[in-house]
Amino acid sequence: MSTEAPDSPKAARGGSFFVALLRQGAPAIATATSELSDEVGDPTPIHALKRISKMAGPIDPSRRDGLLLRATRYVVLIPLAFRLLAVPGQFGVYAFQHGSTGLLPVGVFTLLSVAVNLIGFRWMFRSAPYRGRDAGKLLAVDLVFTVLSPLVLALTVPAQGYFDALAVSSVHLLGEAGLLTLALGVPSGLVFGLASFPLRMLANWINTGEFHVGAAFSTSTALLAELFLAAAALVLTGLGTRLALAYGTRNGRLAERAQQHRMLHDTVLQTLEAMALSGTSNAEERLVEIQRLARAQAMEIRHTIETAKSERAEAGARPLGEKLAALAAEMARDGLRAQLVVAELDDDTLSEVRQIAIRDAVREALRNTMKHSGTDRVVVRVEEREGGIAVITRDHGSGFSAADHPAGFGISESITARLAEVGGTSLVESGLAGGGTRVTLWVPF
């Protein structure tokens, strides 16, 4: 028995992802999240073979993602769909060629084949958790049916229609080879493919009294093509999944970094600017004001860190109108009086993610009003518009010139980028008739 620690480098590295795919089949895709290097998802153009080699690189077989493991079962829908379409088609050819000769046993086989594949489809699309033992039982039943079918047809179909009847079962057999390759790996598919030749010779002997070696190997080309296509689908699906995971992980890190930057801008930077803009000339009063702002900011950051999860849950439970009402009350404490006008909205029209995104974008727009507009009044209107929800903030302050004041971090990141992440848009208009600025925020349903 090995005494190697499970966390040692040697124990963690279980060979390449490519080899695991070929050996284990689709379940190996569950390890695609392990040992992902940043180079895999790097968008910098590199040679195709180099990127493929990184995608097929080392994995930790002990790290298996449950969601990916459940998703891998959908790969076998390919051979199931092939058999579901091809077996009845081949039966139609048999019926056209031989009429009623042997039609009953071949028809029964076709119906059973369709039933087996439909059961497979039903099991794949069910919502119950994936269980490897149940999958193994279904696969075993399918394999037994595939092996017995040519023998039963050999016993029941007259000699004049036998070889065409065998062609019907051969289509199911080809699908079985692809199914085993995808579900269990290339070795299992190859073993079954090799075993199919003596199986067909045995069926030939039962029906005709001769082995007919040439007839038994007549499907070898189609079998090799099926095995190759199944292996190619397995590799492409696995490597594509790993590349997508690496790219998504990289983008997730960038999004998290941008979110942290926005939080710093909306909290710490705002407080530092308030400290710098303190209007009092008395040193003692200025110190007291700075201490007050610093304590308030420290409490806000601590509150954000400790209660972020509970805040999201609580915020998600409230409709958008209540979120914005709470935001207006928050702004009122800072001296900005926001008049909220909310049209009648369905509480379920927006997802929690989009509601929070638009609430945070409105908060930044109101803070910009408080900092730059020279007014303490703003109107916030919420309405349905163009297949989504629009929130318009309008003040009658001094406004600004877009040419003299290009969009800064507060607009481009805290507002525009935040909404873009959820499929929304923003429009900032200043220099309007009557003065002031209008910010239109929109997110789709």
Salt bridges, closest charged atoms under 4 A:
ASP38 OD1 - ARG253 NH1 2.64
GLU39 OE1 - LYS54 NZ 2.82
ASP142 OD2 - ARG83 NH2 2.65
ASP164 OD2 - HIS98 NE2 2.43
GLU176 OE1 - ARG83 NH1 2.95
GLU210 OE1 - HIS212 NE2 3.72
ASP266 OD1 - HIS265 ND1 2.91
ASP266 OD2 - ARG418 NH2 3.61
GLU273 OE1 - LYS371 NZ 2.83
GLU289 OE2 - ARG292 NH2 2.83
GLU306 OE2 - ARG302 NH1 3.83
GLU311 OE2 - HIS303 NE2 2.63
GLU330 OE2 - ARG363 NE 3.17
GLU330 OE2 - ARG367 NH2 3.85
ASP360 OD1 - ARG359 NH2 3.02
ASP360 OD1 - ARG363 NH1 2.92
GLU364 OE2 - HIS265 ND1 3.83
ASP376 OD2 - ARG337 NH2 3.37
GLU383 OE1 - ARG381 NE 3.20
GLU383 OE2 - ARG385 NH2 2.76
GLU421 OE2 - ARG262 NH1 3.50
GLU429 OE1 - ARG438 NE 3.15
